[in-house]
């Protein structure tokens, strides 16, 4: 089965629809599936719900789809650094389900493992717990969190072999791995595809069984969220 497609538009063909739930990898601008996000924007689908650590920044990452009003809801753990996100949320245009970072990762992982829910202490006694079932174990309260079962997962990896086995590079692994497992279909963009047997089996982070389609998205420009410059002291 050939999993490699010529571009992002081709790889997403037949997978997109209005009002779908998309699990997206990345952390800030690190390891985001930017070619796939561009293709989703260009497709014109609307009413989208994104499960993602955050929404990038203005006009980068999911921020591009906020600009075009294609996102209805964000399931996120970090909601700063994006003025359009803030504006839409405060004006009631965007629904936000705030989810602590570890809980969000576990919700994706649980969905990928077929687990519909789990109990956690994170968020007990806060707004995160509002409307959720509370259960006591050993005299400690825990809240029920639901696994995330997405219609589509989009992720970015460093290398793939021709069967879709993936290797992520350093911190760019972040949410990409759990996101990849929780979608009905998983589409991956990579920097390089190598022949089968070239990747060390002990270094594969995600088995190809999770990957249905992939593209080569390189070359990439390294985008920086904040550029901080320290003035050099005079000698």
FIGU-660445 format. One record per atom (N, C-alpha, C): residue in one letter; x, y, z; atom name; residue number from 1. Coordinates in Angstrom, 1 decimal. Example, Ala and Ser with C-alpha at 12.3 -4.5 7.8 and 13.67 -1.06 7.14 Angstrom:
 r     xx     yy     zz  a   k
 a   13.2   -5.7    7.8  N   1
 a   12.3   -4.5    7.8 CA   1
 a   13.2   -3.3    7.8  C   1
 s   12.8   -2.2    7.1  N   2
 s   13.7   -1.1    7.1 CA   2
 s   12.9    0.0    7.9  C   2
***
This chain:
 r     xx     yy     zz  a   k
 x    0.9   -1.2    0.0  N   1
 x    0.0    0.0    0.0 CA   1
 x    0.9    1.2    0.0  C   1
 x    0.7    2.1   -1.0  N   2
 x    1.5    3.3   -1.1 CA   2
 x    0.8    4.4   -0.2  C   2
 x    1.5    4.8    0.8  N   3
 x    1.0    5.9    1.7 CA   3
 x    1.5    7.3    1.4  C   3
 x    2.4    7.4    0.4  N   4
 x    3.0    8.7    0.1 CA   4
 x    2.2    9.4   -1.0  C   4
 x    1.8   10.6   -0.7  N   5
 x    1.0   11.4   -1.6 CA   5
 x    1.8   12.6   -2.0  C   5
 x    1.5   13.2   -3.2  N   6
 x    2.3   14.3   -3.8 CA   6
 x    2.3   15.6   -3.0  C   6
 x    1.2   15.9   -2.3  N   7
 x    1.1   17.1   -1.6 CA   7
 x    0.0   17.0   -0.5  C   7
 x   -0.2   18.1    0.3  N   8
 x   -1.1   18.0    1.4 CA   8
 x   -2.6   18.0    0.9  C   8
 x   -2.9   18.7   -0.2  N   9
 x   -4.2   18.7   -0.7 CA   9
 x   -4.7   17.3   -1.1  C   9
 x   -3.8   16.6   -1.8  N  10
 x   -4.0   15.2   -2.2 CA  10
 x   -4.2   14.3   -1.0  C  10
 x   -3.3   14.5    0.0  N  11
 x   -3.3   13.6    1.1 CA  11
 x   -4.6   13.7    2.0  C  11
 x   -5.2   14.9    1.9  N  12
 x   -6.4   15.2    2.7 CA  12
 x   -7.7   14.9    1.9  C  12
 x   -7.6   14.6    0.6  N  13
 x   -8.7   14.4   -0.2 CA  13
 x   -9.7   13.3    0.3  C  13
 x  -10.9   13.7    0.5  N  14
 x  -11.9   12.8    1.0 CA  14
 x  -12.0   12.6    2.5  C  14
 x  -11.1   13.3    3.2  N  15
 x  -11.1   13.2    4.6 CA  15
 x  -11.7   14.4    5.4  C  15
 x  -11.9   15.5    4.7  N  16
 x  -12.3   16.7    5.3 CA  16
 x  -13.8   16.9    5.1  C  16
 x  -14.4   17.5    6.2  N  17
 x  -15.8   17.8    6.1 CA  17
 x  -16.1   18.9    7.2  C  17
 x  -17.2   19.6    7.1  N  18
 x  -17.5   20.6    8.0 CA  18
 x  -17.8   20.0    9.4  C  18
 x  -17.6   20.7   10.5  N  19
 x  -17.9   20.3   11.8 CA  19
 x  -17.2   19.1   12.3  C  19
 x  -16.0   18.8   11.8  N  20
 x  -15.3   17.6   12.3 CA  20
 x  -14.3   18.0   13.4  C  20
 x  -13.9   17.0   14.1  N  21
 x  -12.9   17.1   15.2 CA  21
 x  -11.5   16.7   14.7  C  21
 x  -10.5   17.6   14.8  N  22
 x   -9.2   17.3   14.3 CA  22
 x   -8.2   17.4   15.5  C  22
 x   -7.4   16.3   15.7  N  23
 x   -6.4   16.3   16.6 CA  23
 x   -5.1   16.7   15.9  C  23
 x   -4.5   17.8   16.4  N  24
 x   -3.3   18.3   15.7 CA  24
 x   -2.1   18.3   16.7  C  24
 x   -1.0   17.8   16.2  N  25
 x    0.3   17.8   16.9 CA  25
 x    0.9   19.1   17.0  C  25
 x    2.0   19.2   17.7  N  26
 x    2.7   20.5   17.8 CA  26
 x    2.6   21.1   19.2  C  26
 x    3.6   22.0   19.5  N  27
 x    3.7   22.7   20.7 CA  27
 x    4.2   24.1   20.4  C  27
 x    3.3   25.1   20.5  N  28
 x    3.6   26.4   20.0 CA  28
 x    3.8   26.3   18.5  C  28
 x    5.0   26.7   18.0  N  29
 x    5.3   26.5   16.6 CA  29
 x    6.3   25.4   16.3  C  29
 x    6.5   24.5   17.4  N  30
 x    7.5   23.4   17.3 CA  30
 x    6.7   22.2   16.9  C  30
 x    7.1   21.6   15.7  N  31
 x    6.5   20.4   15.3 CA  31
 x    5.1   20.5   14.8  C  31
 x    4.7   21.6   14.3  N  32
 x    3.3   21.7   13.8 CA  32
 x    3.2   21.2   12.4  C  32
 x    2.1   20.6   12.0  N  33
 x    1.9   20.2   10.6 CA  33
 x    1.4   21.3    9.7  C  33
 x    2.3   22.2    9.4  N  34
 x    1.9   23.5    8.8 CA  34
 x    1.5   23.3    7.4  C  34
 x    2.0   22.3    6.6  N  35
 x    1.5   22.1    5.2 CA  35
 x    0.1   21.6    5.3  C  35
 x   -0.2   20.7    6.2  N  36
 x   -1.6   20.2    6.3 CA  36
 x   -2.6   21.2    6.8  C  36
 x   -2.1   22.1    7.7  N  37
 x   -3.0   23.2    8.2 CA  37
 x   -3.3   24.1    7.1  C  37
 x   -2.3   24.4    6.2  N  38
 x   -2.6   25.3    5.1 CA  38
 x   -3.6   24.7    4.1  C  38
 x   -3.5   23.4    3.9  N  39
 x   -4.4   22.7    3.0 CA  39
 x   -5.8   22.7    3.6  C  39
 x   -5.9   22.5    4.9  N  40
 x   -7.3   22.5    5.5 CA  40
 x   -7.9   23.9    5.4  C  40
 x   -7.1   25.0    5.6  N  41
 x   -7.5   26.3    5.4 CA  41
 x   -8.0   26.5    4.0  C  41
 x   -7.2   26.1    3.0  N  42
 x   -7.6   26.3    1.6 CA  42
 x   -8.8   25.5    1.2  C  42
 x   -9.1   24.4    1.9  N  43
 x  -10.2   23.6    1.5 CA  43
 x  -11.6   24.3    1.7  C  43
 x  -11.6   25.2    2.7  N  44
 x  -12.8   26.0    3.0 CA  44
 x  -13.7   25.3    4.0  C  44
 x  -13.4   24.2    4.6  N  45
 x  -14.2   23.5    5.6 CA  45
 x  -14.4   24.5    6.8  C  45
 x  -15.5   24.4    7.4  N  46
 x  -15.8   25.3    8.6 CA  46
 x  -16.4   24.5    9.7  C  46
 x  -16.6   25.2   10.9  N  47
 x  -17.2   24.6   12.1 CA  47
 x  -16.2   23.6   12.7  C  47
 x  -14.9   23.8   12.5  N  48
 x  -14.0   22.8   13.0 CA  48
 x  -13.7   22.9   14.5  C  48
 x  -13.5   21.7   15.1  N  49
 x  -13.0   21.7   16.5 CA  49
 x  -11.6   21.1   16.4  C  49
 x  -10.7   21.8   17.1  N  50
 x   -9.3   21.4   17.1 CA  50
 x   -8.9   21.0   18.5  C  50
 x   -8.4   19.8   18.7  N  51
 x   -7.7   19.4   19.9 CA  51
 x   -6.3   19.5   19.7  C  51
 x   -5.7   20.6   20.4  N  52
 x   -4.3   20.9   20.1 CA  52
 x   -3.8   21.7   21.4  C  52
 x   -2.5   21.5   21.7  N  53
 x   -2.0   22.2   22.8 CA  53
 x   -2.3   23.7   22.8  C  53
 x   -2.2   24.3   21.7  N  54
 x   -2.6   25.7   21.6 CA  54
 x   -2.9   26.0   20.1  C  54
 x   -3.1   27.2   19.8  N  55
 x   -3.5   27.6   18.4 CA  55
 x   -2.4   28.3   17.7  C  55
 x   -1.2   28.1   18.0  N  56
 x   -0.1   28.8   17.4 CA  56
 x   -0.1   30.2   17.8  C  56
 x    0.3   31.1   16.8  N  57
 x    0.2   32.5   17.0 CA  57
 x   -0.5   33.1   15.9  C  57
 x   -0.7   34.4   15.9  N  58
 x   -1.5   35.1   14.8 CA  58
 x   -0.9   34.7   13.5  C  58
 x   -1.7   34.2   12.6  N  59
 x   -1.3   33.9   11.3 CA  59
 x   -0.2   32.8   11.1  C  59
 x    0.0   32.0   12.2  N  60
 x    0.8   30.8   12.1 CA  60
 x    0.1   29.6   12.8  C  60
 x    0.3   28.5   12.3  N  61
 x   -0.3   27.3   12.8 CA  61
 x   -1.8   27.4   12.7  C  61
 x   -2.6   26.9   13.7  N  62
 x   -4.0   27.0   13.7 CA  62
 x   -4.5   28.4   13.6  C  62
 x   -3.6   29.3   14.0  N  63
 x   -4.0   30.8   14.0 CA  63
 x   -4.4   31.2   12.6  C  63
 x   -3.9   30.5   11.5  N  64
 x   -4.3   30.9   10.2 CA  64
 x   -5.8   30.5   10.0  C  64
 x   -6.3   29.4   10.6  N  65
 x   -7.7   29.1   10.4 CA  65
 x   -8.6   29.9   11.3  C  65
 x   -8.0   30.4   12.4  N  66
 x   -8.8   31.4   13.2 CA  66
 x   -9.1   32.6   12.4  C  66
 x   -8.1   33.1   11.7  N  67
 x   -8.2   34.3   10.9 CA  67
 x   -9.4   34.2    9.8  C  67
 x   -9.5   32.9    9.3  N  68
 x  -10.5   32.7    8.3 CA  68
 x  -11.9   32.2    8.8  C  68
 x  -12.0   32.2   10.2  N  69
 x  -13.2   31.9   10.9 CA  69
 x  -13.7   30.5   10.6  C  69
 x  -12.7   29.5   10.4  N  70
 x  -13.1   28.2   10.1 CA  70
 x  -13.1   27.3   11.4  C  70
 x  -12.7   27.9   12.5  N  71
 x  -12.6   27.1   13.8 CA  71
 x  -13.8   27.5   14.7  C  71
 x  -14.5   26.5   15.1  N  72
 x  -15.7   26.8   16.0 CA  72
 x  -15.3   26.6   17.5  C  72
 x  -14.4   25.6   17.7  N  73
 x  -14.0   25.3   19.1 CA  73
 x  -12.6   24.8   19.2  C  73
 x  -11.9   25.2   20.3  N  74
 x  -10.6   24.8   20.6 CA  74
 x  -10.6   24.0   21.9  C  74
 x  -10.0   22.8   21.9  N  75
 x   -9.7   22.0   23.1 CA  75
 x   -8.2   22.2   23.4  C  75
 x   -7.8   23.0   24.3  N  76
 x   -6.5   23.5   24.4 CA  76
 x   -6.0   23.5   25.9  C  76
 x   -4.7   23.5   26.0  N  77
 x   -4.1   23.7   27.4 CA  77
 x   -3.4   25.0   27.5  C  77
 x   -3.0   25.7   26.4  N  78
 x   -2.4   27.0   26.5 CA  78
 x   -3.0   27.9   25.5  C  78
 x   -3.6   29.0   26.0  N  79
 x   -4.4   29.8   25.1 CA  79
 x   -3.9   31.2   25.0  C  79
 x   -2.6   31.4   25.3  N  80
 x   -2.0   32.7   25.2 CA  80
 x   -1.3   32.9   23.8  C  80
 x   -0.7   34.1   23.6  N  81
 x    0.1   34.4   22.5 CA  81
 x   -0.6   34.5   21.2  C  81
 x   -1.9   34.6   21.2  N  82
 x   -2.6   34.7   19.9 CA  82
 x   -3.8   35.7   20.1  C  82
 x   -3.6   36.9   19.6  N  83
 x   -4.5   38.0   19.8 CA  83
 x   -5.9   37.7   19.2  C  83
 x   -5.9   37.0   18.0  N  84
 x   -7.1   36.7   17.4 CA  84
 x   -7.9   35.7   18.1  C  84
 x   -7.2   34.7   18.7  N  85
 x   -7.8   33.7   19.6 CA  85
 x   -8.5   34.4   20.7  C  85
 x   -7.7   35.3   21.4  N  86
 x   -8.3   36.1   22.5 CA  86
 x   -9.5   36.9   22.1  C  86
 x   -9.4   37.6   21.0  N  87
 x  -10.5   38.4   20.5 CA  87
 x  -11.8   37.6   20.3  C  87
 x  -11.6   36.5   19.6  N  88
 x  -12.8   35.6   19.3 CA  88
 x  -13.4   35.0   20.5  C  88
 x  -12.5   34.6   21.5  N  89
 x  -13.1   34.0   22.7 CA  89
 x  -13.8   35.1   23.5  C  89
 x  -13.3   36.2   23.7  N  90
 x  -13.9   37.3   24.5 CA  90
 x  -15.2   37.8   23.8  C  90
 x  -15.3   37.7   22.5  N  91
 x  -16.5   38.2   21.8 CA  91
 x  -17.5   37.1   21.7  C  91
 x  -17.2   35.9   22.1  N  92
 x  -18.2   34.8   22.0 CA  92
 x  -18.2   34.1   20.7  C  92
 x  -17.2   34.4   19.8  N  93
 x  -17.2   33.7   18.5 CA  93
 x  -16.5   32.4   18.5  C  93
 x  -15.7   32.1   19.6  N  94
 x  -15.0   30.9   19.6 CA  94
 x  -15.2   30.2   21.0  C  94
 x  -15.6   28.9   20.9  N  95
 x  -15.7   28.1   22.2 CA  95
 x  -14.4   27.5   22.5  C  95
 x  -14.0   27.6   23.8  N  96
 x  -12.8   27.1   24.3 CA  96
 x  -13.1   26.1   25.5  C  96
 x  -12.5   24.9   25.3  N  97
 x  -12.6   23.9   26.4 CA  97
 x  -11.1   23.8   26.9  C  97
 x  -10.9   24.4   28.1  N  98
 x   -9.6   24.5   28.7 CA  98
 x   -9.3   23.1   29.3  C  98
 x   -8.1   22.6   29.0  N  99
 x   -7.7   21.3   29.4 CA  99
 x   -6.3   21.3   29.8  C  99
 x   -6.0   21.0   31.1  N 100
 x   -4.6   21.0   31.5 CA 100
 x   -3.7   20.1   30.6  C 100
 x   -2.4   20.5   30.5  N 101
 x   -1.6   20.0   29.5 CA 101
 x   -1.4   18.4   29.6  C 101
 x   -1.1   18.0   30.7  N 102
 x   -0.9   16.5   30.9 CA 102
 x   -2.2   15.8   30.7  C 102
 x   -3.3   16.4   31.1  N 103
 x   -4.7   15.8   30.8 CA 103
 x   -5.0   15.7   29.4  C 103
 x   -4.6   16.7   28.6  N 104
 x   -4.9   16.7   27.2 CA 104
 x   -4.1   15.6   26.5  C 104
 x   -2.8   15.5   26.9  N 105
 x   -2.0   14.4   26.3 CA 105
 x   -2.6   13.1   26.6  C 105
 x   -3.0   12.9   27.8  N 106
 x   -3.6   11.6   28.2 CA 106
 x   -4.9   11.4   27.6  C 106
 x   -5.7   12.4   27.3  N 107
 x   -7.0   12.2   26.6 CA 107
 x   -6.8   11.7   25.2  C 107
 x   -5.7   12.3   24.6  N 108
 x   -5.4   11.8   23.2 CA 108
 x   -4.9   10.3   23.3  C 108
 x   -4.0   10.1   24.2  N 109
 x   -3.4    8.7   24.3 CA 109
 x   -4.5    7.7   24.6  C 109
 x   -5.5    8.1   25.5  N 110
 x   -6.6    7.2   25.9 CA 110
 x   -7.4    6.9   24.7  C 110
 x   -7.7    8.0   23.9  N 111
 x   -8.5    7.7   22.7 CA 111
 x   -7.9    6.8   21.7  C 111
 x   -6.5    6.9   21.6  N 112
 x   -5.8    6.1   20.7 CA 112
 x   -5.8    4.6   21.2  C 112
 x   -5.9    4.4   22.5  N 113
 x   -5.9    3.1   23.1 CA 113
 x   -7.3    2.5   23.2  C 113
 x   -8.3    3.3   22.8  N 114
 x   -9.7    2.8   22.9 CA 114
 x  -10.3    3.0   24.3  C 114
 x   -9.7    3.8   25.1  N 115
 x  -10.2    4.0   26.4 CA 115
 x  -11.1    5.3   26.5  C 115
 x  -12.4    5.1   26.8  N 116
 x  -13.4    6.2   26.7 CA 116
 x  -13.2    7.2   27.8  C 116
 x  -12.6    6.9   28.9  N 117
 x  -12.5    7.8   30.0 CA 117
 x  -11.5    7.4   31.1  C 117
 x  -11.1    8.3   31.9  N 118
 x  -10.2    8.0   33.0 CA 118
 x  -10.4    9.0   34.1  C 118
 x   -9.9    8.7   35.3  N 119
 x  -10.0    9.6   36.4 CA 119
 x   -8.6   10.2   36.7  C 119
 x   -8.6   11.5   37.1  N 120
 x   -7.4   12.2   37.4 CA 120
 x   -7.7   13.2   38.5  C 120
 x   -6.6   13.5   39.3  N 121
 x   -6.7   14.5   40.3 CA 121
 x   -6.6   15.9   39.8  C 121
 x   -5.9   16.0   38.6  N 122
 x   -5.7   17.3   38.0 CA 122
 x   -7.0   18.1   37.7  C 122
 x   -7.1   19.2   38.3  N 123
 x   -8.3   20.1   38.1 CA 123
 x   -9.3   19.9   39.2  C 123
 x   -9.1   19.0   40.1  N 124
 x  -10.1   18.9   41.2 CA 124
 x  -10.2   20.2   42.0  C 124
 x  -11.5   20.6   42.2  N 125
 x  -11.7   21.9   43.0 CA 125
 x  -11.5   23.1   42.2  C 125
 x  -11.3   23.0   40.8  N 126
 x  -11.2   24.2   40.0 CA 126
 x  -12.3   24.2   38.9  C 126
 x  -12.2   25.3   38.1  N 127
 x  -13.2   25.4   37.0 CA 127
 x  -13.1   24.2   36.0  C 127
 x  -11.9   23.6   36.0  N 128
 x  -11.7   22.4   35.1 CA 128
 x  -12.7   21.3   35.5  C 128
 x  -13.1   21.2   36.7  N 129
 x  -13.9   20.1   37.2 CA 129
 x  -15.4   20.4   37.0  C 129
 x  -15.8   21.6   36.6  N 130
 x  -17.2   21.9   36.6 CA 130
 x  -17.9   21.0   35.6  C 130
 x  -19.0   20.4   36.0  N 131
 x  -19.8   19.6   35.2 CA 131
 x  -19.3   18.2   35.0  C 131
 x  -18.2   17.8   35.6  N 132
 x  -17.6   16.5   35.4 CA 132
 x  -17.9   15.6   36.7  C 132
 x  -18.0   14.3   36.4  N 133
 x  -18.2   13.4   37.5 CA 133
 x  -17.0   13.3   38.4  C 133
 x  -17.3   13.3   39.7  N 134
 x  -16.2   13.2   40.7 CA 134
 x  -16.4   11.9   41.4  C 134
 x  -15.3   11.2   41.6  N 135
 x  -15.3    9.9   42.3 CA 135
 x  -14.2    9.9   43.3  C 135
 x  -14.4    9.2   44.4  N 136
 x  -13.4    9.2   45.5 CA 136
 x  -12.7    7.8   45.5  C 136
 x  -11.4    7.9   45.5  N 137
 x  -10.6    6.7   45.6 CA 137
 x   -9.6    6.9   46.8  C 137
 x   -9.7    6.0   47.8  N 138
 x   -8.8    6.1   49.0 CA 138
 x   -8.8    7.5   49.6  C 138
 x  -10.1    8.0   49.7  N 139
 x  -10.3    9.3   50.4 CA 139
 x   -9.8   10.5   49.6  C 139
 x   -9.5   10.3   48.3  N 140
 x   -9.1   11.4   47.4 CA 140
 x  -10.1   11.5   46.3  C 140
 x  -10.4   12.8   46.0  N 141
 x  -11.3   13.0   44.9 CA 141
 x  -10.6   13.1   43.5  C 141
 x  -11.3   12.5   42.5  N 142
 x  -10.8   12.5   41.1 CA 142
 x  -11.9   12.9   40.2  C 142
 x  -11.6   13.5   39.1  N 143
 x  -12.6   13.8   38.1 CA 143
 x  -12.4   13.0   36.9  C 143
 x  -13.6   12.7   36.2  N 144
 x  -13.6   11.9   35.0 CA 144
 x  -13.3   12.7   33.8  C 144
 x  -12.3   12.3   33.0  N 145
 x  -12.0   13.0   31.8 CA 145
 x  -12.3   12.0   30.6  C 145
 x  -12.8   12.5   29.5  N 146
 x  -13.1   11.7   28.4 CA 146
 x  -11.9   11.5   27.4  C 146
 x  -11.7   10.3   26.9  N 147
 x  -10.7   10.2   25.8 CA 147
 x  -11.1   10.9   24.6  C 147
 x  -10.2   11.3   23.8  N 148
 x  -10.5   12.1   22.6 CA 148
 x  -10.4   11.1   21.4  C 148
 x  -11.5   11.0   20.7  N 149
 x  -11.6   10.2   19.5 CA 149
 x  -11.9   11.2   18.3  C 149
 x  -10.8   11.5   17.6  N 150
 x  -10.9   12.5   16.5 CA 150
 x  -11.3   11.9   15.2  C 150
 x  -11.9   12.7   14.4  N 151
 x  -12.2   12.3   13.0 CA 151
 x  -10.9   12.2   12.2  C 151
 x  -10.0   13.1   12.5  N 152
 x   -8.7   13.1   11.7 CA 152
 x   -7.6   13.6   12.7  C 152
 x   -6.4   13.0   12.5  N 153
 x   -5.2   13.4   13.2 CA 153
 x   -4.2   13.9   12.2  C 153
 x   -3.6   15.1   12.4  N 154
 x   -2.6   15.6   11.5 CA 154
 x   -1.4   15.9   12.4  C 154
 x   -0.2   15.4   11.9  N 155
 x    1.0   15.5   12.7 CA 155
 x    2.2   15.7   11.8  C 155
 x    3.3   16.1   12.4  N 156
 x    4.6   16.4   11.7 CA 156
 x    5.6   15.5   12.4  C 156
 x    6.4   14.8   11.5  N 157
 x    7.5   14.0   12.0 CA 157
 x    8.8   14.4   11.3  C 157
 x    9.9   13.9   11.7  N 158
 x   11.2   14.2   11.1 CA 158
 x   11.5   13.2   10.0  C 158
 x   11.4   11.9   10.2  N 159
 x   11.7   11.0    9.2 CA 159
 x   10.6    9.9    9.2  C 159
 x   10.3    9.3    8.0  N 160
 x    9.5    8.2    7.9 CA 160
 x   10.1    7.2    6.9  C 160
 x    9.8    5.9    7.1  N 161
 x   10.1    5.0    6.0 CA 161
 x    8.9    4.8    5.1  C 161
 x    9.0    4.0    4.1  N 162
 x    7.9    4.0    3.1 CA 162
 x    6.7    3.3    3.6  C 162
 x    6.7    2.6    4.8  N 163
 x    5.5    2.0    5.4 CA 163
 x    4.9    2.9    6.4  C 163
 x    5.5    4.1    6.7  N 164
 x    4.9    5.0    7.6 CA 164
 x    5.4    5.0    9.0  C 164
 x    6.4    4.2    9.3  N 165
 x    7.1    4.2   10.6 CA 165
 x    7.7    5.6   10.8  C 165
 x    7.5    6.2   12.0  N 166
 x    7.9    7.6   12.2 CA 166
 x    9.0    7.7   13.2  C 166
 x    9.8    8.7   13.0  N 167
 x   10.8    9.2   14.0 CA 167
 x   10.6   10.7   14.2  C 167
 x   10.4   11.1   15.4  N 168
 x   10.3   12.6   15.7 CA 168
 x   11.6   13.1   16.2  C 168
 x   11.8   14.4   16.0  N 169
 x   13.1   14.9   16.4 CA 169
 x   13.0   15.7   17.7  C 169
 x   13.6   15.2   18.7  N 170
 x   13.8   15.9   20.0 CA 170
 x   12.4   16.4   20.5  C 170
 x   12.3   17.7   20.9  N 171
 x   11.1   18.2   21.5 CA 171
 x   10.0   18.3   20.5  C 171
 x   10.2   18.2   19.2  N 172
 x    9.1   18.2   18.2 CA 172
 x    8.3   17.0   18.3  C 172
 x    8.7   16.0   19.2  N 173
 x    7.8   14.8   19.4 CA 173
 x    6.5   15.3   20.1  C 173
 x    6.7   16.1   21.1  N 174
 x    5.6   16.7   21.9 CA 174
 x    4.2   16.0   21.8  C 174
 x    3.2   16.8   21.3  N 175
 x    1.9   16.2   21.2 CA 175
 x    1.7   15.4   19.9  C 175
 x    2.7   15.4   19.1  N 176
 x    2.5   14.7   17.8 CA 176
 x    2.2   13.2   18.0  C 176
 x    2.9   12.6   18.9  N 177
 x    2.7   11.1   19.1 CA 177
 x    1.3   10.8   19.6  C 177
 x    0.8   11.3   20.7  N 178
 x   -0.5   11.0   21.2 CA 178
 x   -1.6   11.4   20.2  C 178
 x   -1.4   12.5   19.5  N 179
 x   -2.4   13.0   18.5 CA 179
 x   -2.5   12.0   17.4  C 179
 x   -1.4   11.5   16.9  N 180
 x   -1.4   10.6   15.8 CA 180
 x   -2.2    9.3   16.0  C 180
 x   -2.3    8.9   17.3  N 181
 x   -3.0    7.6   17.6 CA 181
 x   -4.5    7.8   17.7  C 181
 x   -5.0    9.0   17.9  N 182
 x   -6.4    9.1   18.3 CA 182
 x   -7.4    9.5   17.2  C 182
 x   -6.9    9.5   16.0  N 183
 x   -7.8    9.9   14.9 CA 183
 x   -8.2    8.6   14.1  C 183
 x   -9.4    8.7   13.5  N 184
 x   -9.9    7.7   12.6 CA 184
 x   -9.0    7.5   11.5  C 184
 x   -8.4    8.6   11.0  N 185
 x   -7.4    8.6   10.0 CA 185
 x   -6.2    9.5   10.4  C 185
 x   -5.0    9.1   10.1  N 186
 x   -3.8    9.9   10.5 CA 186
 x   -3.1   10.3    9.2  C 186
 x   -2.9   11.6    9.0  N 187
 x   -2.1   12.1    7.9 CA 187
 x   -0.9   12.8    8.5  C 187
 x    0.3   12.4    8.0  N 188
 x    1.6   12.9    8.5 CA 188
 x    2.4   13.7    7.4  C 188
 x    3.0   14.8    7.8  N 189
 x    4.0   15.4    7.0 CA 189
 x    5.3   15.2    7.6  C 189
 x    6.3   14.9    6.8  N 190
 x    7.6   14.6    7.2 CA 190
 x    8.7   15.4    6.5  C 190
 x    9.9   15.5    7.0  N 191
 x   11.0   16.1    6.3 CA 191
 x   11.7   15.2    5.3  C 191
 x   11.6   13.9    5.6  N 192
 x   12.3   13.0    4.7 CA 192
 x   11.7   11.6    4.8  C 192
 x   11.6   10.9    3.6  N 193
 x   11.1    9.5    3.6 CA 193
 x   12.3    8.7    3.2  C 193
 x   12.6    7.6    3.9  N 194
 x   13.7    6.8    3.6 CA 194
 x   13.2    5.4    3.3  C 194
 x   14.0    4.5    2.6  N 195
 x   13.6    3.2    2.3 CA 195
 x   13.3    2.3    3.5  C 195
 x   12.5    1.3    3.3  N 196
 x   12.2    0.4    4.4 CA 196
 x   13.5   -0.3    4.9  C 196
 x   13.6   -0.5    6.2  N 197
 x   14.8   -1.1    6.8 CA 197
 x   15.9   -0.1    7.1  C 197
 x   15.8    1.2    6.6  N 198
 x   16.8    2.1    6.9 CA 198
 x   16.7    2.7    8.3  C 198
 x   15.5    2.7    8.9  N 199
 x   15.4    3.2   10.3 CA 199
 x   15.7    2.1   11.3  C 199
 x   16.4    2.4   12.3  N 200
 x   16.6    1.5   13.4 CA 200
 x   15.3    1.1   14.1  C 200
 x   14.9   -0.1   14.1  N 201
 x   13.6   -0.5   14.8 CA 201
 x   13.5    0.0   16.2  C 201
 x   14.6    0.1   16.9  N 202
 x   14.6    0.5   18.3 CA 202
 x   14.4    2.0   18.4  C 202
 x   14.5    2.7   17.3  N 203
 x   14.4    4.2   17.4 CA 203
 x   13.1    4.7   16.8  C 203
 x   12.2    3.8   16.4  N 204
 x   10.9    4.2   15.8 CA 204
 x   10.0    4.7   17.0  C 204
 x    9.5    5.9   16.8  N 205
 x    8.6    6.4   17.9 CA 205
 x    7.1    6.0   17.7  C 205
 x    6.7    5.9   16.4  N 206
 x    5.3    5.6   16.1 CA 206
 x    5.3    4.6   15.0  C 206
 x    4.7    3.4   15.2  N 207
 x    4.6    2.4   14.2 CA 207
 x    3.7    2.8   13.0  C 207
 x    4.1    2.4   11.8  N 208
 x    3.4    2.8   10.6 CA 208
 x    1.9    2.3   10.6  C 208
 x    1.5    1.4   11.5  N 209
 x    0.1    0.9   11.5 CA 209
 x   -0.8    2.1   11.8  C 209
 x   -0.3    3.1   12.5  N 210
 x   -1.2    4.3   12.8 CA 210
 x   -1.3    5.3   11.7  C 210
 x   -0.5    5.2   10.7  N 211
 x   -0.4    6.2    9.6 CA 211
 x   -1.1    5.7    8.3  C 211
 x   -2.0    6.5    7.9  N 212
 x   -2.7    6.1    6.6 CA 212
 x   -2.1    6.8    5.4  C 212
 x   -1.7    8.1    5.6  N 213
 x   -1.2    8.9    4.5 CA 213
 x   -0.1    9.8    4.9  C 213
 x    0.8   10.1    4.0  N 214
 x    1.9   11.0    4.4 CA 214
 x    2.4   11.8    3.2  C 214
 x    3.0   12.9    3.5  N 215
 x    3.6   13.8    2.4 CA 215
 x    5.0   14.2    2.9  C 215
 x    5.8   14.6    2.0  N 216
 x    7.1   15.3    2.3 CA 216
 x    6.8   16.8    2.2  C 216
 x    7.0   17.4    3.4  N 217
 x    6.7   18.9    3.4 CA 217
 x    7.9   19.8    3.3  C 217
 x    9.1   19.2    3.4  N 218
 x   10.3   20.0    3.3 CA 218
 x   10.4   20.7    2.0  C 218
 x   11.1   21.9    2.0  N 219
 x   11.9   22.5    3.1 CA 219
 x   11.0   23.4    4.0  C 219
 x   11.4   23.5    5.3  N 220
 x   10.7   24.3    6.2 CA 220
 x   11.5   25.5    6.7  C 220
 x   10.9   26.6    7.0  N 221
 x   11.5   27.7    7.6 CA 221
 x   11.3   27.6    9.1  C 221
 x   12.3   27.8    9.9  N 222
 x   12.2   27.8   11.3 CA 222
 x   11.6   29.1   11.8  C 222
 x   10.3   29.0   12.3  N 223
 x    9.6   30.2   12.8 CA 223
 x    9.8   30.3   14.3  C 223
 x   10.0   31.5   14.8  N 224
 x   10.3   31.8   16.2 CA 224
 x    9.1   32.6   16.8  C 224
 x    8.5   32.1   17.9  N 225
 x    7.4   32.8   18.5 CA 225
 x    7.9   34.1   19.1  C 225
 x    8.9   34.1   19.9  N 226
 x    9.5   35.3   20.5 CA 226
 x   10.9   35.4   20.2  C 226
 x   11.3   36.6   19.7  N 227
 x   12.7   36.8   19.5 CA 227
 x   13.2   37.8   20.6  C 227
 x   14.0   37.2   21.5  N 228
 x   14.5   38.0   22.6 CA 228
 x   16.0   38.3   22.4  C 228
 x   16.3   39.6   22.4  N 229
 x   17.7   40.0   22.2 CA 229
 x   18.2   40.7   23.4  C 229
 x   19.4   40.3   23.9  N 230
 x   20.0   40.9   25.0 CA 230
 x   21.1   41.8   24.5  C 230
 x   21.1   43.0   25.0  N 231
 x   22.1   44.0   24.6 CA 231
 x   23.4   43.6   25.2  C 231
 x   24.4   43.6   24.3  N 232
 x   25.8   43.3   24.8 CA 232
 x   26.4   44.4   25.6  C 232
 x   26.9   44.1   26.8  N 233
 x   27.4   45.2   27.6 CA 233
 x   28.7   45.7   27.0  C 233
 x   28.9   47.0   27.1  N 234
 x   30.1   47.6   26.6 CA 234
 x   31.4   47.0   27.3  C 234
 x   32.4   46.8   26.5  N 235
 x   33.6   46.3   27.0 CA 235
 x   34.3   47.3   28.0  C 235
***
